[in-house]
């Protein structure tokens, strides 16, 4: 039994748009307006918006098998990917374009094959919750998802939503399996649907915050700063950071917003054009103090 695009759309989490191209189902985590903003300002980042970071399919079924046919297209500088399949939170397999041996050493810059990938999975007997985590590193399209004939199927949705902003670490770099991304783990702990707006290499961009989502998130997580420190001036960072949080606090007054300071990096002792690395965390903490709905998490 091949599922229709309507069925796939109903079980999708983390995508603001689900549509069809050449018979395949496509998933987008950015709105059309957000994509257009990146298309005009940064073509490399625009391409990264097509990656399926944070997107997953979740449904209940009594089907004992599942056949998944996909197309993987380049989106980020990383071409390795994995599609992780779970049944009742137990890992049952993955579609991957790499092997354990091929990931030895610095696998981040190795070129891996893309294109068509297909695999059959044994889900086990009885009713179970199946979760399919799509890759963060590539654009993933589903050609077909087939279950046993006459199988029951019911979409699973969460009540809470988590909106995530950030750079490469929040995007997913360099997790081999998408389920291991920290944002995915946070969403699971909160029992929330993750909407991931992170872009590898990004800094605070107020224009992104201005493009309001068509839902009201329960939680918002913001994790910029390390690229601001390395790539911008103090005036650019401080102004953009202040405006970004001001917009979020005003746009989503009922959300719990978490401001994360940049995590440790081996060159943190260097003083860049922007500032000392520690000043980034100090400024984020200071500029978000006026907002009661913004919480702070400082790296130690």
C-alpha positions as a Markdown table, in Angstrom:
| # | Residue | x | y | z |
|---|---|---|---|---|
| 1 | Unk | 0.0 | 0.0 | 0.0 |
| 2 | Unk | 1.6 | 3.2 | -1.2 |
| 3 | Unk | 0.8 | 6.3 | 0.9 |
| 4 | Unk | -0.5 | 9.4 | -0.7 |
| 5 | Unk | 1.0 | 12.8 | -0.4 |
| 6 | Unk | -1.9 | 13.8 | 1.8 |
| 7 | Unk | -1.1 | 10.9 | 4.2 |
| 8 | Unk | 2.6 | 11.8 | 4.2 |
| 9 | Unk | 1.7 | 15.4 | 4.9 |
| 10 | Unk | -0.5 | 14.5 | 7.8 |
| 11 | Unk | 2.2 | 12.5 | 9.6 |
| 12 | Unk | 5.0 | 15.1 | 8.9 |
| 13 | Unk | 6.5 | 17.1 | 11.8 |
| 14 | Unk | 8.8 | 20.0 | 11.5 |
| 15 | Unk | 8.0 | 21.1 | 8.0 |
| 16 | Unk | 6.1 | 24.3 | 7.2 |
| 17 | Unk | 5.4 | 23.1 | 3.6 |
| 18 | Unk | 5.0 | 19.7 | 2.1 |
| 19 | Unk | 4.5 | 19.5 | -1.7 |
| 20 | Unk | 5.2 | 17.4 | -4.8 |
| 21 | Unk | 7.9 | 17.8 | -7.4 |
| 22 | Unk | 8.1 | 15.3 | -10.3 |
| 23 | Unk | 6.1 | 12.8 | -8.4 |
| 24 | Unk | 8.3 | 13.0 | -5.2 |
| 25 | Unk | 7.2 | 14.5 | -1.9 |
| 26 | Unk | 9.4 | 17.5 | -0.8 |
| 27 | Unk | 9.7 | 19.0 | 2.7 |
| 28 | Unk | 10.6 | 22.6 | 3.5 |
| 29 | Unk | 11.5 | 23.9 | 7.0 |
| 30 | Unk | 11.6 | 27.5 | 6.0 |
| 31 | Unk | 8.6 | 29.6 | 4.8 |
| 32 | Unk | 8.6 | 30.9 | 1.2 |
| 33 | Unk | 9.3 | 34.4 | 2.6 |
| 34 | Unk | 12.3 | 33.1 | 4.6 |
| 35 | Unk | 13.7 | 31.2 | 1.6 |
| 36 | Unk | 13.3 | 34.3 | -0.5 |
| 37 | Unk | 15.2 | 36.4 | 2.0 |
| 38 | Unk | 18.1 | 33.9 | 1.8 |
| 39 | Unk | 17.9 | 33.6 | -2.0 |
| 40 | Unk | 18.5 | 37.4 | -2.3 |
| 41 | Unk | 21.1 | 37.8 | 0.4 |
| 42 | Unk | 23.2 | 34.5 | 0.4 |
| 43 | Unk | 22.8 | 31.8 | -2.3 |
| 44 | Unk | 24.9 | 29.3 | -0.3 |
| 45 | Unk | 22.7 | 29.7 | 2.8 |
| 46 | Unk | 19.6 | 29.6 | 0.5 |
| 47 | Unk | 20.6 | 26.2 | -0.7 |
| 48 | Unk | 21.0 | 25.0 | 2.9 |
| 49 | Unk | 17.3 | 25.9 | 3.6 |
| 50 | Unk | 16.4 | 22.9 | 1.5 |
| 51 | Unk | 18.0 | 20.4 | 3.9 |
| 52 | Unk | 15.5 | 18.5 | 6.0 |
| 53 | Unk | 16.9 | 19.3 | 9.4 |
| 54 | Unk | 14.4 | 18.7 | 12.2 |
| 55 | Unk | 11.8 | 17.1 | 9.9 |
| 56 | Unk | 10.4 | 13.7 | 10.7 |
| 57 | Unk | 7.4 | 11.5 | 9.9 |
| 58 | Unk | 5.6 | 9.9 | 12.9 |
| 59 | Unk | 2.6 | 7.5 | 12.7 |
| 60 | Unk | 1.0 | 4.5 | 14.3 |
| 61 | Unk | 0.6 | 1.4 | 12.2 |
| 62 | Unk | 0.1 | -2.4 | 12.5 |
| 63 | Unk | 2.1 | -2.9 | 9.3 |
| 64 | Unk | 4.9 | -5.4 | 9.8 |
| 65 | Unk | 7.0 | -4.0 | 6.9 |
| 66 | Unk | 7.8 | -0.7 | 5.4 |
| 67 | Unk | 9.5 | 0.1 | 2.1 |
| 68 | Unk | 11.0 | 3.5 | 1.7 |
| 69 | Unk | 12.2 | 4.9 | -1.6 |
| 70 | Unk | 14.0 | 8.3 | -1.5 |
| 71 | Unk | 16.1 | 10.8 | -3.5 |
| 72 | Unk | 18.9 | 12.6 | -1.7 |
| 73 | Unk | 20.1 | 15.9 | -3.2 |
| 74 | Unk | 23.0 | 18.1 | -2.2 |
| 75 | Unk | 22.2 | 21.0 | 0.1 |
| 76 | Unk | 25.1 | 21.6 | 2.5 |
| 77 | Unk | 28.8 | 21.0 | 2.2 |
| 78 | Unk | 28.2 | 17.6 | 3.9 |
| 79 | Unk | 27.1 | 14.9 | 1.6 |
| 80 | Unk | 26.9 | 11.9 | 4.0 |
| 81 | Unk | 23.4 | 11.3 | 5.4 |
| 82 | Unk | 21.3 | 8.9 | 7.3 |
| 83 | Unk | 17.5 | 8.3 | 7.5 |
| 84 | Unk | 16.9 | 6.8 | 10.9 |
| 85 | Unk | 13.9 | 4.5 | 11.5 |
| 86 | Unk | 12.5 | 3.7 | 14.9 |
| 87 | Unk | 9.5 | 1.6 | 16.1 |
| 88 | Unk | 8.3 | 2.3 | 19.6 |
| 89 | Unk | 11.6 | 4.2 | 20.2 |
| 90 | Unk | 13.7 | 1.2 | 19.2 |
| 91 | Unk | 16.1 | 1.6 | 16.3 |
| 92 | Unk | 15.1 | -0.8 | 13.5 |
| 93 | Unk | 17.5 | 0.4 | 10.7 |
| 94 | Unk | 18.6 | 3.3 | 8.5 |
| 95 | Unk | 19.1 | 4.3 | 4.9 |
| 96 | Unk | 22.6 | 5.5 | 4.6 |
| 97 | Unk | 25.1 | 6.5 | 1.9 |
| 98 | Unk | 28.2 | 5.6 | 4.0 |
| 99 | Unk | 29.8 | 2.7 | 5.9 |
| 100 | Unk | 31.5 | 2.7 | 9.2 |
| 101 | Unk | 34.9 | 2.4 | 7.5 |
| 102 | Unk | 34.2 | 5.3 | 5.2 |
| 103 | Unk | 33.6 | 7.6 | 8.2 |
| 104 | Unk | 37.1 | 6.9 | 9.7 |
| 105 | Unk | 39.1 | 10.1 | 10.2 |
| 106 | Unk | 37.7 | 13.5 | 9.1 |
| 107 | Unk | 34.5 | 12.4 | 7.3 |
| 108 | Unk | 33.1 | 15.9 | 7.2 |
| 109 | Unk | 34.8 | 16.8 | 3.9 |
| 110 | Unk | 34.5 | 13.4 | 2.2 |
| 111 | Unk | 32.2 | 13.2 | -0.9 |
| 112 | Unk | 29.6 | 10.5 | -0.7 |
| 113 | Unk | 27.1 | 9.4 | -3.4 |
| 114 | Unk | 23.7 | 11.0 | -3.6 |
| 115 | Unk | 20.6 | 10.1 | -5.7 |
| 116 | Unk | 18.2 | 7.2 | -5.3 |
| 117 | Unk | 18.2 | 5.1 | -2.2 |
| 118 | Unk | 15.6 | 2.5 | -1.2 |
| 119 | Unk | 15.3 | -0.1 | 1.6 |
| 120 | Unk | 12.7 | -2.4 | 3.2 |
| 121 | Unk | 12.4 | -2.4 | 7.0 |
| 122 | Unk | 10.9 | -5.0 | 9.3 |
| 123 | Unk | 8.8 | -3.2 | 11.8 |
| 124 | Unk | 7.6 | -6.1 | 13.9 |
| 125 | Unk | 4.1 | -7.4 | 14.8 |
| 126 | Unk | 1.2 | -5.4 | 16.4 |
| 127 | Unk | 0.4 | -1.7 | 16.6 |
| 128 | Unk | 3.5 | 0.5 | 17.0 |
| 129 | Unk | 4.6 | 4.1 | 16.7 |
| 130 | Unk | 7.0 | 4.5 | 13.7 |
| 131 | Unk | 9.3 | 7.5 | 13.5 |
| 132 | Unk | 11.4 | 8.4 | 10.5 |
| 133 | Unk | 14.0 | 11.0 | 11.1 |
| 134 | Unk | 15.0 | 12.8 | 7.9 |
| 135 | Unk | 18.6 | 14.0 | 7.3 |
| 136 | Unk | 19.9 | 17.4 | 8.3 |
| 137 | Unk | 22.7 | 17.4 | 5.7 |
| 138 | Unk | 20.9 | 16.9 | 2.4 |
| 139 | Unk | 17.6 | 17.7 | 0.8 |
| 140 | Unk | 15.6 | 14.5 | 1.1 |
| 141 | Unk | 12.6 | 13.7 | -1.1 |
| 142 | Unk | 10.3 | 10.7 | -0.7 |
| 143 | Unk | 9.5 | 8.8 | -3.9 |
| 144 | Unk | 7.3 | 6.3 | -2.1 |
| 145 | Unk | 6.5 | 5.0 | 1.3 |
| 146 | Unk | 4.7 | 1.6 | 1.2 |
| 147 | Unk | 3.2 | -0.4 | 4.1 |
| 148 | Unk | 1.4 | -3.8 | 4.1 |
| 149 | Unk | -1.9 | -3.9 | 2.2 |
| 150 | Unk | -4.9 | -3.1 | 4.5 |
| 151 | Unk | -2.6 | -1.9 | 7.2 |
| 152 | Unk | -4.0 | 0.6 | 9.7 |
| 153 | Unk | -2.3 | 4.0 | 9.8 |
| 154 | Unk | -2.8 | 7.0 | 12.1 |
| 155 | Unk | -0.6 | 10.2 | 12.2 |
| 156 | Unk | 1.0 | 11.1 | 15.5 |
| 157 | Unk | 1.1 | 14.8 | 16.5 |
| 158 | Unk | 2.6 | 16.5 | 19.5 |
| 159 | Unk | 0.8 | 19.2 | 21.5 |
| 160 | Unk | 3.9 | 21.4 | 22.0 |
| 161 | Unk | 6.1 | 23.2 | 19.4 |
| 162 | Unk | 9.8 | 24.1 | 19.6 |
| 163 | Unk | 11.2 | 26.8 | 17.2 |
| 164 | Unk | 14.9 | 26.6 | 16.9 |
| 165 | Unk | 17.4 | 29.2 | 15.5 |
| 166 | Unk | 21.1 | 28.8 | 15.3 |
| 167 | Unk | 24.3 | 28.0 | 13.3 |
| 168 | Unk | 26.0 | 24.8 | 12.3 |
| 169 | Unk | 25.8 | 23.0 | 15.6 |
| 170 | Unk | 22.0 | 23.6 | 15.8 |
| 171 | Unk | 21.6 | 22.7 | 12.1 |
| 172 | Unk | 23.1 | 19.3 | 12.9 |
| 173 | Unk | 26.8 | 19.4 | 11.9 |
| 174 | Unk | 28.4 | 16.9 | 12.2 |
| 175 | Unk | 26.0 | 14.2 | 13.6 |
| 176 | Unk | 26.2 | 11.0 | 11.6 |
| 177 | Unk | 22.6 | 10.2 | 12.6 |
| 178 | Unk | 19.9 | 12.9 | 12.6 |
| 179 | Unk | 18.3 | 11.5 | 15.8 |
| 180 | Unk | 21.5 | 12.5 | 17.7 |
| 181 | Unk | 21.3 | 16.2 | 16.9 |
| 182 | Unk | 21.1 | 18.1 | 20.2 |
| 183 | Unk | 18.0 | 20.0 | 18.9 |
| 184 | Unk | 16.2 | 16.7 | 18.3 |
| 185 | Unk | 17.1 | 15.5 | 21.8 |
| 186 | Unk | 15.8 | 18.8 | 23.3 |
| 187 | Unk | 12.5 | 18.4 | 21.3 |
| 188 | Unk | 12.1 | 14.9 | 22.5 |
| 189 | Unk | 12.7 | 15.9 | 26.1 |
| 190 | Unk | 10.1 | 18.6 | 25.8 |
| 191 | Unk | 7.7 | 16.3 | 23.9 |
| 192 | Unk | 7.6 | 19.1 | 21.3 |
| 193 | Unk | 7.6 | 19.2 | 17.5 |
| 194 | Unk | 10.9 | 20.8 | 16.3 |
| 195 | Unk | 10.9 | 23.5 | 13.7 |
| 196 | Unk | 14.5 | 24.0 | 12.8 |
| 197 | Unk | 15.6 | 27.3 | 11.2 |
| 198 | Unk | 19.4 | 26.8 | 11.8 |
| 199 | Unk | 21.9 | 27.4 | 9.0 |
| 200 | Unk | 25.5 | 26.3 | 9.2 |
| 201 | Unk | 27.7 | 29.4 | 9.2 |
| 202 | Unk | 24.9 | 31.8 | 10.2 |
| 203 | Unk | 25.0 | 34.8 | 12.6 |
| 204 | Unk | 22.2 | 36.9 | 14.2 |
| 205 | Unk | 20.0 | 38.0 | 11.4 |
| 206 | Unk | 17.0 | 40.2 | 12.6 |
| 207 | Unk | 15.4 | 39.8 | 9.2 |
| 208 | Unk | 14.9 | 36.1 | 9.9 |
| 209 | Unk | 13.2 | 36.8 | 13.2 |
| 210 | Unk | 10.9 | 39.3 | 11.5 |
| 211 | Unk | 9.4 | 36.7 | 9.2 |
| 212 | Unk | 6.9 | 35.4 | 11.7 |
| 213 | Unk | 5.9 | 31.8 | 11.7 |
| 214 | Unk | 2.2 | 30.8 | 11.1 |
| 215 | Unk | 2.1 | 29.1 | 14.5 |
| 216 | Unk | 2.8 | 30.2 | 18.1 |
| 217 | Unk | 5.7 | 28.2 | 19.5 |
| 218 | Unk | 5.6 | 27.0 | 23.1 |
| 219 | Unk | 9.4 | 27.1 | 23.2 |
| 220 | Unk | 12.1 | 29.0 | 21.2 |
| 221 | Unk | 15.8 | 28.1 | 21.4 |
| 222 | Unk | 18.4 | 30.6 | 20.0 |
| 223 | Unk | 22.1 | 29.5 | 19.6 |
| 224 | Unk | 24.2 | 32.0 | 17.7 |
| 225 | Unk | 27.3 | 33.9 | 18.6 |
| 226 | Unk | 30.3 | 31.8 | 17.6 |
| 227 | Unk | 30.2 | 32.9 | 14.0 |
| 228 | Unk | 29.4 | 36.5 | 15.0 |
| 229 | Unk | 32.6 | 36.5 | 17.1 |
| 230 | Unk | 34.6 | 35.1 | 14.2 |
| 231 | Unk | 33.1 | 36.9 | 11.2 |
| 232 | Unk | 31.6 | 40.3 | 12.3 |
| 233 | Unk | 32.5 | 43.5 | 14.0 |
| 234 | Unk | 31.3 | 44.4 | 17.5 |
| 235 | Unk | 28.8 | 46.9 | 16.2 |
| 236 | Unk | 27.3 | 44.4 | 13.8 |
| 237 | Unk | 27.1 | 41.7 | 16.4 |
| 238 | Unk | 25.8 | 43.8 | 19.3 |
| 239 | Unk | 23.1 | 45.6 | 17.1 |
| 240 | Unk | 21.9 | 42.4 | 15.4 |
| 241 | Unk | 21.9 | 40.4 | 18.6 |
| 242 | Unk | 19.9 | 43.0 | 20.5 |
| 243 | Unk | 17.4 | 43.4 | 17.6 |
| 244 | Unk | 17.0 | 39.7 | 17.1 |
| 245 | Unk | 16.0 | 39.1 | 20.7 |
| 246 | Unk | 13.8 | 42.2 | 20.8 |
| 247 | Unk | 11.8 | 40.9 | 17.8 |
| 248 | Unk | 11.4 | 37.4 | 19.1 |
| 249 | Unk | 10.2 | 38.6 | 22.5 |
| 250 | Unk | 7.6 | 40.9 | 20.9 |
| 251 | Unk | 6.6 | 38.4 | 18.2 |
| 252 | Unk | 6.1 | 35.5 | 20.6 |
| 253 | Unk | 5.1 | 36.9 | 24.0 |
| 254 | Unk | 3.8 | 33.6 | 25.2 |
| 255 | Unk | 6.8 | 31.5 | 24.3 |
| 256 | Unk | 9.5 | 30.4 | 26.7 |
| 257 | Unk | 12.7 | 31.7 | 24.9 |
| 258 | Unk | 16.0 | 30.2 | 25.7 |
| 259 | Unk | 19.2 | 32.2 | 24.9 |
| 260 | Unk | 22.2 | 29.8 | 24.6 |
| 261 | Unk | 25.7 | 31.2 | 24.8 |
| 262 | Unk | 28.3 | 29.8 | 22.4 |
| 263 | Unk | 29.9 | 26.5 | 23.5 |
| 264 | Unk | 33.6 | 26.1 | 24.0 |
| 265 | Unk | 35.8 | 26.0 | 20.9 |
| 266 | Unk | 39.6 | 25.3 | 20.8 |
| 267 | Unk | 40.5 | 28.8 | 19.6 |
| 268 | Unk | 38.4 | 30.7 | 22.2 |
| 269 | Unk | 41.4 | 32.3 | 23.7 |
| 270 | Unk | 41.9 | 34.4 | 20.5 |
| 271 | Unk | 40.7 | 37.9 | 20.4 |
| 272 | Unk | 39.0 | 38.6 | 17.0 |
| 273 | Unk | 37.9 | 41.8 | 15.4 |
| 274 | Unk | 34.6 | 41.5 | 17.1 |
| 275 | Unk | 35.7 | 41.0 | 20.7 |
| 276 | Unk | 37.0 | 38.5 | 23.2 |
| 277 | Unk | 35.0 | 35.2 | 23.0 |
| 278 | Unk | 33.7 | 35.5 | 26.5 |
| 279 | Unk | 32.2 | 38.9 | 25.7 |
| 280 | Unk | 29.7 | 37.3 | 23.4 |
| 281 | Unk | 28.1 | 35.3 | 26.2 |
| 282 | Unk | 28.2 | 38.3 | 28.5 |
| 283 | Unk | 26.5 | 40.5 | 26.0 |
| 284 | Unk | 23.8 | 38.0 | 25.2 |
| 285 | Unk | 23.0 | 37.7 | 28.9 |
| 286 | Unk | 22.9 | 41.4 | 29.3 |
| 287 | Unk | 20.8 | 42.3 | 26.3 |
| 288 | Unk | 18.1 | 39.7 | 27.1 |
| 289 | Unk | 17.7 | 40.8 | 30.7 |
| 290 | Unk | 14.7 | 43.1 | 30.0 |
| 291 | Unk | 12.6 | 40.3 | 28.7 |
| 292 | Unk | 10.7 | 38.2 | 31.2 |
| 293 | Unk | 10.1 | 35.4 | 28.7 |
| 294 | Unk | 13.8 | 34.9 | 27.8 |
| 295 | Unk | 15.7 | 32.4 | 29.9 |
| 296 | Unk | 19.5 | 32.1 | 29.9 |
| 297 | Unk | 21.9 | 29.1 | 29.6 |
| 298 | Unk | 25.5 | 30.0 | 30.0 |
| 299 | Unk | 28.3 | 27.6 | 28.9 |
| 300 | Unk | 30.8 | 26.7 | 31.7 |
